[in-house]
Amino acid sequence: MALRQMWRTLTKQQASHYTVTRLCQQTRDVITQLGLRRRGCRAGKHHRRRVEAARLVTSSTVLGNPALPGTVPVIAGNRLTVDRVTRRQDRQPVRTVIRRCSTTSSHAVTTTATNRALPTLYVLNAASIAKPHAIQHLSADLVSYDVHIAVITETHLKQRHADHFADITGYSLFRRDRAGRKGGGIAVYVNSQLSATVWTCPSDSPLFELLWVSVCAGVRDVIVGALYHPPQPLYQTSDLLNHTEVCVDAIASAFPAALVVLAGDFNRRTMS
């Protein structure tokens, strides 16, 4: 309370002459309780040091000439003056000879690499492409990723869905719908620049959601098998494995040099 009364009675002039070298801990606690700000014992020391450093490197001291009346001293810095233009002129040019390759040979190499490269494969469990805007989203993915072959499982397409309903510009559609039950279904989209046809296994069965498509990709044929094995199938898993083996053997006989690819959703828990 005594400190608060003394703070109120002191004027600004009196407070400027009143200096405190060091405050005791009790006085500090009272100042903290009152919410007053106290300047430290080194108040202004850093500011004076910065001012002194700036005064030593001003234009008046570095150039050796006193500042003109009415002008403001400018910080000139303590770096040595360097003629950058002279340095650039002293640089020696380095020349490199670039040999051009013939356009014909580079084009031939690119064409050969393209023909030997395998087509890109895109696999997706769509969980129904019959829902609104699903075809638009799938089309955007195929175009943006430059997909050659796309295997789509769980299309949920039925006989009431015409082919043009699921058509994608620039791609040929091959589909196999689930018969007798809802859901399921598989589809294969092949880029229109590639020749593709459906290959049917001699021992084909409507129970299995398996579709084989033969794609002519450059100098090599690619046989793509789109398979969807549901979590609760109507058949034994061993029957599906045996049927797949028979299909692969038949493909090896019909297309000896073809590459066989089997993709889709296998639900491995039910196949183990």
N, C-alpha and C positions, 0 to 999 in steps of 0.2 A: 504493500500500500504506500509506503514511503517513497519508493521509486516512482510509482505512478504520479504522485503529487509533485515530485520534483520535475518530472517530464512535462507536466502541464504548466508549471510556473516559469520554466526556462524559456527564454526567447531564442530566436534563431541566432542572433549575434552572440548571446551568452553561450549557446551550445557550441558555436564554432570555436570559442576559446577554451571550452571545457574538454579536456582530453583524458582518456582513460588508457593507461598503458596495458593493464591486464585485468580482466574481470575474474572474480572468484566464481566457483561453481554455483553457489546459491544465487548470485546475481544473474548468471546465465539461465538458470531454471526459471526465474521470475520473468525474464525477457521472453523466454519460450512460451510461458503460460499466457502472457499478454499478446502474443502473436506479432511481436515487433521484429523488424529485420535489423541485424547487426552486421556491420562490415568488419571483415577480419583485420588483423593487425598488419597484413601486407597489402591493404587496399591501395590500388594505384601503382603498385610496384611494377607489374607487368605492363601497364599502360605507359609508364614513363620509360621503360626499357624499349618498347616498340617505337615510341616517339624519338628516342635518342638514336636508334638504329636507322630510322627513316631520315633523320637530319644528316647523318653521316654519308648517305648515298644520294642526296638530292642533287639536282642539276647545279646548284650554286657551289657545292663543295667538290663535286667530281670534276667539273670543268674548270674550276679555279677562278671563276668570275662570280662576283656577288650578284644576287638576284636583283633584277631591275625593280624600281619602285612600282607597286601596283600589280606585280606579277606573282604567280603562285609557284613555289618550288616544285619541281616534278621529279618523281622517283626515276633515276636513270639506271639503277642496277649496277652490279659490280662485274658484269661479264665483259670480256675483251671484245673490242670491235673487230668483226670478221667480215671481209668482203666476200659475200657469197657468190656474187657474179664472177669474180676472179676464179674461185674454186670450180665453178661449173665450166669455165672456159678451159681450165687446165685438164679436164677429164678427156681421156682418149676414147674415141668411139670404138665399139666392138662390133664387128660385122660377122654374121653367120650366113653361110650359104645353105639354102633349103632346096633340096631336090624334089621336084614334082614327080609323082607316080602317074602312070598313064591311066586315064579314066576307064579304059576297057578292062584292064587287069583287075582294078579294085572292084568294079561292078561284077566281074566274074566270081571273085572271092566271096562277095556278099551274097550273090545268088546261090552259090554252092552251100554256104553256111546256112542259108534260109531253108534250102531243100533238105538238108540233113538234120535240122533242128526238129525236135519233137513238138507236137502241138501242146498248148497249155490246157490244163484240166482244172475245172472249177466244180467243187462238190458242195452241196448245200441241202440241209434238211429244212425245207421251207415251211413245214407245218401248215400247208394249204396255200396254194397260189390262186385259189378261187376267191379269197377274201379281197376286199376293196384295195386297190392301188398296189397289190402284191406284184403283179406283172410289171408295172412301171418301175418298181424298185429293183426287181430282178433284171430288167432291161438296162437300167443305169449301171448295175454292177458288171454285167457282161461287156458293155461297151467301154466303160472306164478302165477295166482290167485287160481289155483286148483278149477275151477268152475265145479259144477255138472250140473246146468241147465242154459242156456243162452237164453235170449229172445232178438231177433234182429228185429228192425223195419226199414222200408224203405230200404229193401234189393235191390230193383230195378231189381230183377230177373224176367226173362220172360221164355216162353216155349223154346226158343232157348238155354237157359242155362241149360245144363245137371246137374244132381245131383253131379257128380264127380267134376264139376267146383268149387263148394262151399264146398266140403268135407273137414273136419278137422280130422286129425288122432286122434283116441281115442274118437270120438264123433259121435253120430247118428244125422242125419239131418232130420228135418221135416219142410216143407215150404208150404207157401200159397201165390201165386203170385197174383198181382192185375190184374183183367181181364178188357180189353177194354181201359185202359188208361195207360200212362207211369208213372213211379215212383211207390211209394208205395211198398207193399209186406212185409210179415213177415216170420220169420224163428225161429225155436227153436232147439238148440243144447243140446243134453242130453249125459252125460258121458256114454261111452259104458259099464261100469260096472253096470249101472242101467238099468232095464228093462222098456221100454217105448213104448207106442202105441198111435196112434191118436184116439181121441174120437170125434165123429161127433154128433152134436145136431140134434134131429129130425126136428126142424124148421130152419135148416141152410139156409142161403141165400148168394149168391155170392156177394151181395152188401157190406156186412160187412167183413172187414179184421180182422177176429177173428179166431184163431186156438187154439183148446184145445188138450193138450197132457197129457195122464195119465202116471205117473211115479211111479214105485214101489220102494220106498226108505225105505229099512229096513222092519219094521213091519207095516208101515203105507203108504197108497197111497197118492200121491200128484197130484192134477189135476191143471195143469198150463195153464192159458189162455193168449195167446199172442194177444194183441189188438193194432191196429193202427187206430186212428181216425183222418183223414186228416183235414186241416184247411177249405177246401172247399169240403165237402162231397156231394155225389149225393142223400143222404137220409136225413131224418129228425133226429135230435139228439135224440128225444124222441123214435123213432123207434129202435135205437141202444140200448137205455137203457131198453126198453121192451124186446128186444131180449136177452140181457144179463141176465135179470131176469129169463126168461124162461129157459135159459141154466143152470143157477145155480140151479133152482128147479129140473131140470132133473138130474143133477149131484148128488144132495142130495138123489134122489130116487135110482139111480144106484149105488152110492158109499156112503153109510151112514156114514162111519167112515173116509172118505177121507178129506184131507185138500185142500181147493180151494184157488188158488192164481191167481189174475188177474194183469198182468203187461204189460207195453208197453208205447206208447206215446199217451196220451189222448187229447192233445191240449185243455186244460180246458176252454179257452176263448170261444171256439165254443160249448162247452158242457154246459155252464152256461145259 
